[in-house]
């Protein structure tokens, strides 16, 4: 999995790339995370996406919308690491 910046994400989205997505936290103090998965990772569920991305981020907890442009439904809301 590769983390993207917003410009990379938008350029890939405009060019029709499908194996991209973003994680939107409900906590406004945390930023949106943009990412691209490899073909081998396209079967990852929303929780596995969060697990992988959060390996390189400070521990994050709360509610997130995980957007995977290659799945149906495209948006899944997850309560992650709730105490």
N, C-alpha and C positions, 0 to 999 in steps of 0.2 A: 504494500500500500504506500502511496506517495501523497504527502500533504501538498496542497496547492495554495497559491495566494488567490485573491479574488479575481485579479485580472486573468491569470491562467485559467481559472475555472470558467469565467465568462467567455473567454476565447474558445475553449474546448466545447462549451455548451452551444455556442453559436455555430461551430463547425459540425455539430451533430454527434459529438462523442457521447456514448451512453454509459460507460463504466465510471461515471463521476457522480459526486454527490456532495452534500453538505450536512453539517450538524448544527442545529440552531438551538442554543440554550434558552430556557425560559427566564433565566437569571440574566438581566440586561448587562451586568458587569462582566460577564464572560463573553468572549468574542465568538463569531461564527467560524467553524472549522471547515475548510474545503478539502476534498480529497479525490483521489483516483485509485481504483482497485485494479489489480491484474486480472486477466481472464480466470486464473485459478481461484481468485477470491470472490468471484461474482455470486457464489452461493452463500456468502456470509450473511447471517441475519443481522438485524439492526444492533443487537447487543454485542455481537462479535465485532462490528464496525467500531462501536464505542470502546470496547476492550482494547482493540488494536491502536486506535488513535490516542487513547488516554495513557498509553505506555510512555509517551513523550510529552505529556502535559501534566501540570500539577493535578493532584487528586481533585476531580470534579464530581459533584453530587447534584442531584436534582432531576428536573424534568427536561427532556430534550426531544426535539423533532429530528429524526434521522431520515434524510432524504436520499434515496438511492434511485437514480434515474433509470435504472435497468429493471426495476421490479414493479409488481402490482400487488398491493398498493405501493405507491411511490413514497408516501410519507407515513412513518410509524412514530408514535409518541412513546417514549420510554421513561420510566422512573428509574434512574440509575444510581446505585450505591446509596439508596435511602437508608438512614439509620433505623 
